[in-house]
Amino acid sequence: MLEIYQFAGSTAQGLADQLFYEDWSVRESDPIGNPGVLDTQANATEVAMAQAAIDAVTAMHEIYQAANNVAVVQEDRFAQLRRMS
């Protein structure tokens, strides 16, 4: 997942664009005012889900590092993981 995040430009928007492409690429961005105009990127809800996934994967990676005696910054990683469940 971290490699996909890096491939997508290391941004939540880039990751959301990759993960939700099948959804946003066929979604009308303004069906009332401009029917037929499709979205050009993931929306805010999808970006928020991607950010939560990034936080959870990063937390898991840092827990793995800490278990292998790699120095990591102190933070509440379990709260980040709980948001994904």
N, C-alpha and C positions, 0 to 999 in steps of 0.2 A: 504494500500500500504506500509506503514511503517513496518507493521508486516511481509509482504512478504520480504521486504528488509532485515529485521533482520534475518528471517528464512534462507535467501540465503547467510548469512555470513557477512552482512553489507558491501558488496562491489558491485560496479557497474557491474563487470564481473559476479558475482554470480547471481545478479538480471536479467541481460541480458540472462544468461544461462537458467534461469527459464522461463522468458517471451517468449523467442524465440526458445524454445526447438524444436518445430515442424519444424522450418525452418532449423536450423543448423544441426540437427541430421540426416537429409537426404541429405544435401548439400555436393557435392564432393569438397574436399579442394584443389585438384590439378588435374583437369580433363585432363590436357595435359600430365604432367609428370608421374603421378600415378593414372590412371583411376580407379575408384572404391573405392578410399580412402576417407572416410567421415570425415567431420569436427568433432572436439572433444569439441568445445565450440563456443560461440557466437563471431562474428567478431567485428572489431573496430567500424563499423557503428552502429551495434546493441548495443554495450556497450555505445556509445555516446548517443543514444536515451534513454537508461536506466538511464544514469546519469542525463539527462535533466528531466526525469520524477521524479527522486529522489529529484532533486533541487526544482521542482515545488511543489511536495507534502510536502516537508519540509517547503517551504515558506508558503503554505496554513496553515499548522499546526501552524507555528509561528505567523501568522496573527490571527488565532483563539486564541492562547495563549495571545497575546497582547490585544485582545478585552476582554479577561477575567482577565485583570490585572496581568498577569504573566510577569515578566521581561524577555525580549528577547534582543539579541544583535542587534544593528542598522545595517541594510544592505538594499540593493535595492531588495526587494522581488518581486516587480511588474516586474522587468526585468527578473527574473527567471520564473515567470508565463507566460510572453509574449513569451518566447522561446518555450513553449509548445503549443502555439496556432497556 
